[in-house]
Amino acid sequence: MPQKEETVRRRWWKEAVVYQIYPRSFQDSNGDGIGDLPGIISRLDYLKGLGVDVVWLSPHYDSPNADNGYDIRDYRKVMAEFGTMADFDALLAGLKARGMRLIVDLVVNHSSDEHVWFVESRKSKDNPYRDYYIWRPGRGDGPPNDWRSYFSGSAWTLDPTTDEYYLHLFADKQPDLNWENDKVRAEVYDLMRFWLDKGVDGFRMDVIPMISKEQTFPDYPPEHRERTEYYHAVGPRLHEFLQEMNREVLSKYDVMTVGEAFGVTPEQTPDLVDERRGELNMIFNFDAVRLCHEGHRYRPWTLPELKAVYNRLEESTGSHCWNTVFLSNHDNARLVSSFGDDAEPWRVPSAKLLATMLMTLHGTPFIYQGDELAMTNYPFTSVEQYDDIAVRNAWKAEVLSGKVTAADFLEGMARTSRDHARTPMQWSSASNGGFTSAAKAWLAVNPNYPQINAEAALADPGSVYHHYARLADLRRAHPALVYGDFVDLAPAHPRLFAYTRRLGDETLLILLNFSRETIEVELPPNLRVGELLLGNLSTPSETSRLAGWEARVHRCHRD
């Protein structure tokens, strides 16, 4: 594979380590059981110590919380539960003072149905805001077409006031904005400027490929009836809209943009992120995180499948493109429970191995809160314990309708639910893990918090937290880990992930054993393993083998 560094452009967001904060679950400062902005401010030194360069803040805007903040009522107002605009300004200043940056969520495929635009839009067919949303008459006795919501059921809801349906690809309280309307796009660009002028350093753009809809609103073509995201993510004017957004707003600031690209294939990725096109800097491709689930069911995955995703992304993107590296976020189950081994004594070494992989693959790494502690999935046992609207709606659609049994549904949710990642951060062994002084947190704290918490991790030099910090230092010290070529040395091996990162005269070798068993390592004859730069075990194995869940980063010499 040809080297890429000759034409790769250096940018700060390529070299950054990003940490995602889900504010509702990070730190409660006022005892109401809900995380808030002052709580985040109190933990900024913790983030600095971890080696974080950029914080991605999940939605902090005013919202009725039908979907935990992804239904925005006012784009220029802070959610009252989280604090005030003064708190936001203090958070931004605190990050800047520590040499960190802030990106915020941009949720503009849809708004809340309580947003003033939609309140007006639904009043009458001739209301000035009617065309801010997507309204259509029904077809016969039903909705305009067979489009489905990602939160179960039809993507259309009949509004009795005007006897027409509005489109919502997500919850019925999240009506889709009409991007065909020039005024809507101008409103979006204006609110983007509002936050950028405050000093925000960019956006993570929620389901951004879905903003453009096929205006004939046909039924799904047969090839997309099961995986509808591959239909909705390629709307006819998507690239026109993103290029306009870049031209009107983004190009005028030094910012990073990352699009949540559910439904975008590796082969389509350059259309969004090739820097010569003037659209986005990066996207989140979900092929890797989706290996472990199909819908609401857990799917056993294999290491060759995971390696194939990274190889496919590498082959699809050239020197003018940039990738993200992540396996967890607020929409997926816990990292160590999904891709590692959360049974003791393997939890910590497997979490360190995953950290090593995420921080040494080709792209900007994203850490989700709590993964630096190797937090695990919550032991949910009943549907009543879940908060997630997707789970509650799916229970009605699948279990109450008799399509699946309650036992099968709950078994799947126990491995795949988004709520696993949303349980509160475990700061200490105090009540509720030190997250809140309230008697009860908004969502239950994992009962393993006395053993798994930040206080214990900070005190232990061998913790997952300190391993992430060492990896961040290693990444800064070795540009090959940022800009170097990636070569998978054993794509078919069922347990070993071995790859090199090469830039100029420096070659680094990363060895990862995705199993509990010791394995022998066979490398190409022209590679000689050199100095051990970082490992995840207190006593590394000899060069030619890897212990269970062992990870090592070596200098490497080529003959």
Helices and strands as residue ranges (DSSP letters): H 12-15, E 18-21, G 23-25, H 37-41, H 44-50, E 54-57, E 61-62, E 74-78, H 85-97, E 101-106, H 116-121, G 130-132, E 135-136, E 156-159, E 164-167, H 182-198, E 202-205, G 208-210, G 222-224, H 229-232, H 238-248, G 250-252, E 256-260, G 266-268, H 269-273, E 282-284, G 289-292, E 293-294, E 297-298, H 303-316, E 324-325, H 335-338, H 347-360, E 364-368, G 371-373, G 383-385, H 389-394, I 395-399, H 406-416, H 419-422, G 431-434, H 454-459, H 464-477, H 480-483, E 485-488, E 496-503, E 506-513, E 519-520, E 527-535, E 545-546, E 551-558
